[in-house]
């Protein structure tokens, strides 16, 4: 017996709606949002964001974030700096200040705002504005970014490749957090090699 199947014609407009529902779902929209990894880090810093759930592990550079939020390059540089610290004094304070907020003591963060800046090659700069000083009686400058992240696409998702909490200077690599971690790692290697700082 020959089984016959009924075919159904779908209007182009309806087909477009179905495809849009699949590819423009909230999950897909998140995958195409360069601010997503930045928002994840800023939640750890203390900024309230209804779009982001707090991570299960503590710290900006927890093992889950190193695999999902940061680029492979950034993660490897950080791991080298951390490993050097573990072999050395093992204090765990690599930079001596909050790498994201840019200081040692701050107020609870509020009035957060994210701005995607013009893309530079493969890099999408994401500027973050927030108030971290008003509890001390100071007036925050909410017109100047507190922190700027460089976001790239890697393995079909957006990740943080570098960031600056001070002296951005148009993206000067010499002042970035990634560079500071690299310098720490190199300093530890030189010390182990020469036994001198």
Residue frames as qw, qx, qy, qz and C-alpha x, y, z in Angstrom:
[[0.000, 0.889, 0.458, 0.000, 0.00, 0.00, 0.00],
 [0.412, 0.381, -0.016, 0.827, 1.33, 3.41, -0.90],
 [0.299, -0.681, -0.464, 0.481, 1.20, 5.89, 1.97],
 [0.257, 0.677, 0.235, 0.648, 0.35, 9.41, 0.90],
 [0.371, -0.409, -0.372, 0.746, 1.41, 12.43, 2.89],
 [0.118, 0.908, 0.387, 0.112, -0.45, 15.69, 2.90],
 [0.494, 0.093, -0.040, 0.863, 1.70, 18.69, 2.14],
 [0.113, -0.878, -0.399, 0.239, 1.00, 22.12, 3.57],
 [0.442, 0.569, 0.086, 0.688, 2.00, 25.35, 1.85],
 [0.419, -0.654, -0.310, 0.549, 3.42, 27.96, 4.18],
 [0.261, 0.938, 0.137, 0.180, 3.16, 31.59, 3.17],
 [0.576, 0.416, -0.274, 0.648, 6.52, 33.43, 3.04],
 [0.221, -0.662, 0.212, -0.684, 5.45, 35.81, 5.81],
 [0.861, -0.438, 0.045, -0.254, 4.54, 32.91, 8.08],
 [0.906, 0.125, -0.195, 0.355, 7.81, 31.15, 7.29],
 [0.282, 0.585, -0.288, 0.704, 9.74, 34.30, 8.21],
 [0.539, -0.620, 0.171, -0.544, 7.90, 34.44, 11.53],
 [0.973, -0.224, -0.049, -0.006, 8.77, 30.80, 12.32],
 [0.746, 0.311, -0.224, 0.545, 12.43, 31.25, 11.44],
 [0.000, 0.661, -0.241, 0.711, 12.59, 34.47, 13.49],
 [0.745, -0.552, 0.066, -0.368, 11.06, 32.74, 16.49],
 [0.963, -0.083, -0.094, 0.237, 13.80, 30.11, 16.37],
 [0.675, 0.267, -0.115, 0.678, 16.82, 32.27, 15.65],
 [0.009, 0.547, -0.141, 0.825, 15.80, 35.41, 17.52],
 [0.694, -0.555, -0.458, -0.028, 14.82, 33.68, 20.75],
 [0.380, -0.902, 0.177, -0.106, 16.10, 35.14, 24.03],
 [0.825, -0.327, 0.336, 0.315, 18.89, 32.54, 24.04],
 [0.665, 0.426, 0.290, 0.541, 19.93, 33.49, 20.52],
 [0.042, 0.941, 0.056, 0.331, 19.68, 37.20, 21.35],
 [0.605, -0.753, 0.231, 0.117, 22.04, 36.70, 24.29],
 [0.817, -0.028, 0.349, 0.457, 24.54, 34.95, 22.02],
 [0.452, 0.581, 0.266, 0.622, 24.57, 38.03, 19.78],
 [0.258, -0.949, -0.089, -0.161, 24.89, 40.54, 22.63],
 [0.602, 0.419, -0.403, 0.547, 28.51, 41.72, 23.10],
 [0.248, -0.616, 0.347, -0.662, 27.60, 43.17, 26.51],
 [0.889, -0.303, -0.252, -0.232, 26.69, 39.75, 27.91],
 [0.791, -0.026, -0.408, 0.455, 30.15, 38.68, 29.18],
 [0.144, 0.387, -0.263, 0.872, 30.69, 42.20, 30.52],
 [0.598, -0.476, -0.057, -0.642, 27.38, 42.07, 32.39],
 [0.901, -0.218, -0.373, 0.050, 28.39, 38.74, 33.90],
 [0.572, 0.119, -0.384, 0.715, 31.59, 40.25, 35.29],
 [0.107, -0.422, 0.125, -0.891, 29.85, 43.40, 36.53],
 [0.756, -0.469, -0.273, -0.367, 27.37, 41.30, 38.51],
 [0.803, -0.159, -0.385, 0.426, 30.35, 39.86, 40.39],
 [0.282, 0.281, -0.204, 0.895, 31.50, 43.44, 41.01],
 [0.027, -0.371, -0.662, 0.650, 28.17, 44.08, 42.70],
 [0.280, 0.139, -0.217, -0.925, 26.11, 45.73, 39.97],
 [0.531, 0.283, 0.703, -0.377, 22.50, 44.56, 40.01],
 [0.281, 0.282, -0.588, -0.704, 21.41, 43.25, 36.62],
 [0.745, 0.103, 0.424, -0.505, 18.05, 41.48, 36.18],
 [0.767, 0.489, -0.317, -0.270, 19.33, 39.86, 32.98],
 [0.492, 0.445, -0.715, 0.219, 22.16, 38.01, 34.72],
 [0.852, -0.486, -0.167, -0.097, 22.16, 35.36, 37.43],
 [0.262, -0.806, 0.525, -0.078, 25.05, 35.54, 39.93],
 [0.597, 0.385, -0.704, -0.026, 27.73, 32.90, 39.29],
 [0.893, -0.379, -0.228, -0.076, 27.95, 29.81, 41.45],
 [0.776, -0.111, -0.175, 0.595, 31.67, 30.43, 42.04],
 [0.230, -0.900, -0.097, 0.357, 33.21, 33.54, 43.60],
 [0.415, -0.512, 0.358, 0.661, 35.50, 36.01, 41.93],
 [0.445, 0.708, -0.184, -0.516, 35.94, 37.68, 38.57],
 [0.387, 0.541, -0.718, -0.207, 38.29, 34.93, 37.46],
 [0.724, -0.163, 0.604, -0.292, 36.62, 31.79, 38.75],
 [0.346, -0.169, 0.855, 0.348, 37.21, 28.60, 36.79],
 [0.439, 0.587, 0.680, -0.015, 33.80, 28.68, 35.11],
 [0.218, 0.924, 0.049, -0.311, 34.26, 32.26, 33.90],
 [0.216, -0.608, 0.617, 0.450, 37.76, 31.50, 32.64],
 [0.350, 0.076, 0.879, 0.314, 36.22, 28.92, 30.34],
 [0.228, 0.646, 0.718, 0.124, 33.12, 30.83, 29.29],
 [0.000, -0.946, -0.237, 0.219, 33.41, 34.60, 29.83],
 [0.163, -0.805, 0.396, 0.410, 37.05, 35.31, 28.89],
 [0.696, 0.596, -0.368, -0.159, 39.02, 34.58, 25.75],
 [0.963, -0.064, -0.128, 0.230, 41.47, 31.67, 25.73],
 [0.499, 0.500, -0.243, 0.665, 44.33, 34.16, 25.55],
 [0.290, -0.662, 0.230, -0.652, 43.16, 36.15, 28.58],
 [0.896, -0.389, 0.009, -0.216, 42.43, 33.00, 30.57],
 [0.897, 0.122, -0.196, 0.376, 45.88, 31.55, 29.88],
 [0.267, 0.570, -0.285, 0.723, 47.65, 34.78, 30.83],
 [0.538, -0.603, 0.172, -0.563, 45.67, 34.98, 34.07],
 [0.972, -0.218, -0.088, -0.021, 46.37, 31.31, 34.90],
 [0.717, 0.317, -0.286, 0.551, 50.10, 31.88, 34.44],
 [0.042, -0.603, 0.288, -0.743, 50.01, 34.89, 36.78],
 [0.761, -0.474, 0.085, -0.435, 47.99, 32.96, 39.36],
 [0.966, -0.018, -0.191, 0.173, 50.28, 29.95, 39.15],
 [0.468, 0.469, -0.343, 0.666, 53.31, 32.16, 39.65],
 [0.361, -0.588, 0.250, -0.679, 51.66, 33.60, 42.75],
 [0.930, -0.294, -0.044, -0.215, 50.92, 30.11, 44.05],
 [0.861, 0.156, -0.255, 0.412, 54.56, 29.17, 43.64],
 [0.262, 0.481, -0.291, 0.784, 55.65, 32.41, 45.30],
 [0.110, -0.170, 0.552, -0.809, 54.04, 34.12, 48.28],
 [0.225, -0.350, -0.894, -0.169, 50.62, 32.59, 47.50],
 [0.072, 0.241, 0.439, -0.863, 48.77, 35.60, 48.90],
 [0.255, 0.550, 0.789, 0.100, 46.21, 35.58, 46.10],
 [0.110, 0.893, 0.193, -0.391, 46.26, 39.36, 45.67],
 [0.725, 0.268, 0.336, 0.538, 47.73, 39.58, 42.19],
 [0.281, 0.643, 0.189, 0.687, 47.21, 43.28, 41.50],
 [0.288, -0.189, -0.481, 0.806, 46.56, 44.70, 44.94],
 [0.303, 0.232, 0.137, -0.914, 43.34, 46.40, 43.84],
 [0.621, 0.423, 0.601, -0.271, 39.93, 45.57, 42.39],
 [0.351, -0.070, 0.633, 0.687, 40.74, 44.95, 38.73],
 [0.128, 0.581, 0.706, 0.383, 37.23, 45.73, 37.48],
 [0.164, -0.919, -0.349, 0.079, 36.23, 48.68, 39.66],
 [0.499, 0.626, -0.123, 0.586, 39.72, 50.11, 39.73],
 [0.169, -0.687, 0.369, -0.603, 40.28, 50.72, 43.43],
 [0.256, 0.095, -0.890, 0.365, 40.60, 49.08, 46.82],
 [0.076, 0.415, 0.730, -0.538, 37.49, 50.41, 48.54],
 [0.151, -0.175, -0.447, -0.864, 34.28, 51.41, 46.82],
 [0.521, 0.070, 0.380, -0.762, 30.64, 51.97, 47.54],
 [0.552, 0.292, 0.780, -0.035, 28.03, 49.42, 46.48],
 [0.121, -0.035, 0.557, 0.821, 27.71, 49.88, 42.73],
 [0.338, 0.637, 0.615, -0.318, 24.60, 51.51, 41.29],
 [0.361, 0.813, -0.008, -0.457, 23.38, 53.43, 38.23],
 [0.513, -0.223, 0.699, 0.446, 25.10, 51.02, 35.89],
 [0.603, 0.699, 0.054, -0.380, 25.02, 51.64, 32.15],
 [0.669, -0.105, 0.601, 0.425, 26.56, 49.77, 29.21],
 [0.418, 0.799, -0.087, -0.424, 27.56, 51.33, 25.92],
 [0.823, 0.137, 0.421, 0.355, 28.82, 49.45, 22.87],
 [0.038, -0.773, 0.256, 0.579, 31.45, 51.61, 21.16],
 [0.671, 0.627, -0.261, -0.296, 32.43, 51.49, 17.46],
 [0.966, -0.072, 0.199, 0.151, 34.11, 48.23, 16.52],
 [0.036, 0.830, -0.518, -0.203, 37.88, 48.26, 15.90],
 [0.282, 0.361, -0.873, -0.166, 38.81, 45.35, 13.68],
 [0.547, -0.204, -0.807, -0.090, 37.80, 42.21, 15.58],
 [0.246, -0.187, -0.643, 0.701, 37.40, 44.12, 18.85],
 [0.255, -0.707, -0.443, -0.488, 34.11, 45.51, 20.16],
 [0.171, 0.155, -0.525, 0.819, 34.77, 47.97, 23.02],
 [0.434, -0.654, -0.576, -0.229, 32.08, 47.97, 25.71],
 [0.089, 0.386, -0.369, 0.841, 32.13, 50.93, 28.10],
 [0.486, -0.543, -0.682, 0.068, 30.64, 50.59, 31.58],
 [0.063, -0.514, 0.177, -0.837, 29.49, 53.54, 33.65],
 [0.614, -0.519, -0.595, 0.011, 28.58, 53.23, 37.32],
 [0.252, -0.796, 0.215, -0.507, 28.51, 55.07, 40.63],
 [0.811, -0.121, -0.493, 0.291, 31.03, 53.66, 43.12],
 [0.386, 0.147, -0.350, 0.841, 31.71, 56.79, 45.20],
 [0.280, -0.598, -0.200, -0.724, 28.50, 58.54, 46.24],
 [0.733, -0.560, -0.386, 0.018, 28.34, 56.79, 49.64],
 [0.612, -0.190, -0.195, 0.743, 31.53, 58.72, 50.51],
 [0.012, -0.826, -0.256, 0.502, 29.78, 61.98, 49.73],
 [0.189, -0.355, 0.505, 0.764, 31.45, 62.39, 46.32],
 [0.632, 0.552, 0.109, -0.533, 29.64, 63.13, 43.07],
 [0.699, -0.001, 0.645, 0.311, 30.18, 60.36, 40.52],
 [0.203, 0.516, -0.421, -0.718, 31.16, 61.19, 36.94],
 [0.673, 0.255, 0.681, -0.133, 28.60, 59.18, 34.99],
 [0.565, 0.778, -0.061, -0.267, 29.66, 60.68, 31.66],
 [0.224, 0.666, -0.710, -0.044, 33.09, 59.03, 31.67],
 [0.897, -0.033, -0.421, -0.129, 33.41, 55.22, 31.52],
 [0.594, -0.670, 0.421, -0.142, 34.72, 53.63, 34.69],
 [0.557, -0.255, 0.763, 0.207, 35.84, 50.48, 32.90],
 [0.612, 0.547, -0.284, -0.495, 36.19, 49.57, 29.23],
 [0.736, -0.113, 0.666, 0.041, 36.20, 45.99, 28.03],
 [0.314, 0.456, -0.623, -0.553, 37.45, 44.65, 24.70],
 [0.759, 0.115, 0.567, -0.298, 35.08, 41.94, 23.55],
 [0.218, 0.388, -0.734, -0.514, 35.79, 39.55, 20.68],
 [0.903, 0.074, 0.012, -0.423, 33.96, 36.63, 19.12],
 [0.073, 0.460, -0.885, 0.012, 35.59, 33.29, 19.81],
 [0.009, 0.111, 0.993, -0.037, 34.11, 29.81, 19.27],
 [0.190, -0.482, -0.642, -0.564, 30.89, 31.48, 18.10],
 [0.402, -0.793, -0.450, 0.087, 30.32, 33.50, 21.28],
 [0.101, 0.850, -0.166, 0.489, 31.37, 36.86, 22.66],
 [0.791, -0.392, -0.276, 0.379, 34.14, 36.82, 25.27],
 [0.171, -0.973, 0.141, 0.067, 36.29, 39.40, 27.07],
 [0.835, 0.332, -0.149, 0.414, 39.83, 39.55, 25.69],
 [0.439, 0.079, -0.297, 0.844, 41.07, 42.50, 27.78],
 [0.197, -0.870, -0.408, -0.195, 39.88, 45.42, 29.89],
 [0.325, 0.308, -0.256, 0.857, 40.95, 48.68, 31.49],
 [0.362, -0.773, -0.507, 0.120, 39.80, 50.20, 34.78],
 [0.247, -0.852, 0.064, 0.456, 42.27, 53.09, 34.38],
 [0.092, -0.638, 0.503, 0.575, 44.26, 54.84, 31.66],
 [0.776, 0.410, 0.477, -0.049, 42.43, 53.41, 28.66],
 [0.098, -0.643, 0.422, 0.631, 44.13, 55.81, 26.23],
 [0.602, 0.474, -0.345, -0.541, 42.32, 54.48, 23.21],
 [0.994, 0.022, -0.014, -0.109, 43.02, 50.86, 24.12],
 [0.198, 0.744, -0.618, 0.161, 46.71, 51.11, 25.01],
 [0.896, -0.065, -0.439, -0.001, 47.85, 47.52, 25.64],
 [0.417, 0.332, -0.561, 0.634, 50.58, 48.76, 27.99],
 [0.240, -0.249, 0.443, -0.827, 48.02, 49.78, 30.61],
 [0.733, -0.167, -0.394, -0.529, 45.51, 46.92, 30.31],
 [0.739, -0.429, 0.407, -0.323, 44.68, 44.38, 32.99],
 [0.976, 0.210, 0.019, 0.057, 45.79, 41.56, 30.70],
 [0.511, 0.655, -0.358, 0.427, 49.17, 43.23, 30.29],
 [0.324, -0.665, 0.473, -0.478, 49.48, 43.63, 34.05],
 [0.928, -0.185, 0.280, -0.163, 48.82, 39.92, 34.56],
 [0.858, 0.442, -0.121, 0.233, 51.37, 39.12, 31.83],
 [0.184, 0.743, -0.436, 0.474, 53.95, 41.33, 33.54],
 [0.643, -0.521, 0.427, -0.365, 53.31, 39.57, 36.85],
 [0.988, 0.071, 0.134, 0.003, 53.79, 36.18, 35.24],
 [0.661, 0.601, -0.242, 0.378, 57.02, 37.30, 33.56],
 [0.150, -0.754, 0.435, -0.468, 58.26, 38.83, 36.81],
 [0.836, -0.358, 0.354, -0.218, 57.71, 35.56, 38.65],
 [0.939, 0.295, 0.009, 0.179, 59.54, 33.60, 35.94],
 [0.382, 0.730, -0.337, 0.456, 62.48, 36.00, 36.07],
 [0.448, -0.666, 0.437, -0.407, 62.59, 35.68, 39.86],
 [0.952, -0.143, 0.260, -0.072, 62.58, 31.90, 39.74],
 [0.815, 0.492, -0.090, 0.293, 65.35, 32.03, 37.14],
 [0.369, 0.613, -0.331, 0.615, 67.61, 34.55, 38.90],
 [0.564, -0.491, -0.564, 0.350, 66.33, 34.48, 42.49],
 [0.210, -0.250, -0.134, 0.936, 66.31, 38.28, 42.31],
 [0.246, 0.801, 0.519, -0.167, 63.56, 40.83, 41.83]]
